[in-house]
Amino acid sequence: MQNVIRTADVWEAAFIQSQGAKIESIDCLALNGGVSCQITFQSENLTELQKSYFSGQGYVEIFALRRAYSQIQSWIAEAKTKHKKEMKASQSREVRP
């Protein structure tokens, strides 16, 4: 059975990705005057990975974690830029008569 986990925690996402799970999507939304992104994973062992992460018992190779963290940060920056452009375009369509 496939599990789905959504998180805004970049370190949690990096841990999960470094364990082999694939990111399904990164979705952004306006929040408190800024933009927040949630990362969605879908895989079979996500619940176990999440338990391992939050209990502090997870093992990860540091270079794999660093690589995953950097990738995710880059993808989040791209997603935020895209979201802001879409919001700006949406607002300009609303203003025009």
Secondary structure, DSSP 4 states (H G I P E B T S, - for coil): --EEEEE--HHHHHHHHHTTPPEEEEEEEEETTEEEEEEEEEESSHHHHHHHHHHT-----HHHHHHHHHHHHHHHHHHHHHHHHHHHHHHHHHH--
